[in-house]
Amino acid sequence: MAASERGKRTFATSVLTGSALIVPGLMMLGAVWLLSPSGPGAAEPAAIIPAPTVDEVPAIDSETEAAVLAGGCFWGVQGVFQHVKGVTSAVSGYAGGDKATAHYQIVGSGTTGHAESVRIEFDRHQISYGRILQIYFSVAHDPTQLNRQGPDTGTQYRSAIFTEGADQAKIAKAYIAQLNQARTFEAAIVTKVSQLDGFYPAEDYHQNYLTLHPGSPYIVINDLPKIESLRRVFPDLYRADPVLVAASASSN
């Protein structure tokens, strides 16, 4: 995010702590964002996303797999998947660039090639890679926004799927083609699929951000509607208690 955009997050948080009188207005904005068809928590688009026709075979025994997804600020994407049954870990981080530049302030320049991403580990006995993508496209972000997501702009907020292996690439590309052909969204999906060359966990203060700061205006407006959409659209996959990241697991 550009410095001005980063400032919006800082300002929003300071407003919350500095004046309780402003909070009701911000809560109202969050409700409007939820009802807007262009918002990432929009109810109608989330309700009509079909399941992928191409998916992996469910594991007979418990087998862990990882998906690396980018869809705007990693706070909200991590928060969504921390509430998904079968997910054993969801870590905010950076993908698409070099390890040397995988630091928040540098990534925020938009020149490193990195995207704010989340590495999601899941139990294939409980949920498939295709279902992870269904949640990603349904409630975690808006895949039609190019190099932005909500109030955040820049290539570091792009929609991207970083795949590990040919099977993941096949499923992701087939799903995007399926959704575009069905005209599921009013605009074409801009999500890019590329091979994962490295994932670098973000700084500790970014981990579990949604859970730790549920009253932050940024979270209220942009991310809490996603959690509600997950609960409503995927009740069989929603878990009330999020799986959290230990600080030692997110050291960069």
N, C-alpha and C positions, 0 to 999 in steps of 0.2 A: 504494500500500500504506500502511496505517496505520503510525504510528511503531513500534508493537510488532512488526508484521510485517517492517518494514525491519530492525529489530533482529535478527530471526532470521537474516537473511542475513549481517549483520555478525558475529554471534556464531558462526555456523557456520564462516565463513572464519577467524575468530580461533582457533577450536578446532583447525582443521586445522593451522595454523601453530604452535600452542602445545603440542600434545600428539599425537605420532604414535601413542600407544597407543589413542586413540579412533577413529582412522581405520578399522581393520578393522570395528568395529561399524557405522560409517556406511556402509561398503561393503555390509554385510549388509542394512542398511535399503534401500539402493538396489536390491538384488536382490529384496527383498520387494515394493518398489514396482513393479518391472518385471512381477512375476507377478500383481499385484493387478488384477482386471478393471476397477477404477475408476480406476486410475492412468493418466496421460497416455501412458505407454509400454507400456500393456497390450497383450499380444501378440494375444489372440483378436479384440478389436474391430478392430485394425489389419488383420487378415488377411481380414476379410469386407466391407470397404467397397467397394462396386461403383464402377466408373467412371461419370462423368456421361453420361446419354443425350443431353443438350443441351450442345454444345460449339462452339467456333469452328472455322472451316475452317483447317487447317494452312497456314502461309505457304509459298509456293513458293520465295521467296527469303528470306534472313535478315531478320527484322523484329523489332525490340525492342518489348516491351510491359511494363507494370508492373502489379503487383497489390499492394494494401495490405491487410494482414491483421492482426487482433488476436486473440490467444489466450493470455492470461496474460502472465507476465513475458516481455519481448521477447528475453531472453538465449537461451532455448531455441528460440523460433520462428526467430530469426535463424540459430542454429546448425544447425537442420534444413535450411533452404533453402540455406545455404552449401554443403551437401553434395549438392545436387541438380544433375544434369547439365542443361545448358541455361540455368541461372541465371547471370547475369553480374554481379549485384550484389544484396546483401541488407543493408539498412541499418535499424538499430533507430531508432525515433523515436516521435512522438506524433501522433495524429489524432483528430478529433472535437471539438476545442476551438480557442481562439484562439491566435495566435502568441505573444501576450504572456505566456500562462501555460504555454507549452510548455517547461517546465523541470522536471527530475526531482523536486526537493523540493516544488514546487507541485503537480505532477500527483499526487504521493503523498498529497495531502490527500483525493483522491477527489471534489473539488468543481469541477474545471475542465471536465468533459465529455470530456477526453482519454482515450484508451485507449492503453496501451503497444502499439505497432504495429511492423510491419516492412514496408518498401517493397521489393518483390522485382522486379527487372528480369530478364526472361528472353527468350531467343531463340525466337520462335515457329516457327522452322524445326526446333527440337529438342524443344520441349515446348509444350503448349497451356495456356490459362488454366484449362480444366476439369481438366486433370491437376494443375496447381498446387493447385486446390481439393481434389482427391482426396487429395493428400498432407497438406494442411492439416487435413482432417477425419479422416484415418486415423491419423497419427502425431504431428502437431505440437501437438495439444491435445485436450481433451475438450469437444465442443460442447454437451454437456448441462448443464454447470455454469453457473449464473447468477451473474454478477458476482463470479466467483472462478475460480481455477484452481489446483488442488493446495493448497498452504499459503497462497497469496496471496488476499486478499479485498479487495473494493472494485470500484466501477464501472470503474476504470482497468485492471482485469484481465478485463474482459468479453470475450466472444466476438463479434467483429464483422468484417464485410467492408465495406470502403470502396471503392466502385466508381467507375471513370472511364468514363462513357459507358453508353448503354442496353444494349449487347451484354453487357458484364460483369454488369450488374444482372440481365439475363434469364437468363444462365447460372447465376449464383449462386442466384437464387430458385428456378429450376427444379431445381437440384441438391438444395437443402434439402428441397423438396417431395418429390422422388424418394426421398431417404433416409428421410424421415419416413413416407412411404406404405409403404415396404418394412420399416419398423420395424427399421432397421439397428441402432439403439441401443435400450437398454432404456427410456430416457426420451426425451422430445421434444427436438429441437435448439432451443437458445435463441439461436443466432447471429442477429444483426441485420444486415440489408443496408441500407446508406445511401450516399448520394452523397459522394464525397470532396471536401471543401472546402479541404483543405490538409494537407500532411504536413510535419512539422518534425523533422529528424534529432536524435537524442539526443546527449548529451555524448559526447566521444571515449572516455571510460573505459567506456562501455557497449558500444562496438562490438567485435565479435569476442570477446565475453566468454567464451563457452563454449570457444573454441579456446585462449584465453590462460590460462584457469583451469580446466583439466579435472579438477584434484584438489579443487576446492572442494566441500564436502559438499552445498551446494545444487545444484550442477551434477550431481554424482554421483547424487544421489537423484532429482532431478526431470527432468533433461535428457539425460544420457547414454543412458538407456533409449530415448529418442526416436530418437537417432541409430542405435542398434542396430536398432530397428524399421524405420527407413527402409532400412537395408542389407538386412534380411531380406525385407521385404514388397515393396520396389521395387528389386530388384537391377539392373534395366536402367537405372534413373535415379540410382542411388547413385554418388557420386564420393568417393573416399577423401580427396583433398586439397581442403579447403574454399576457396572463393573469398572472399578477405578484403577488408575495407573499409579504404581508406586514410584516415588521420586527416583529411586535407583535404576528403574527401568527406562527412564527418560533422559538420562545424562547425555549430553551432546559433546 
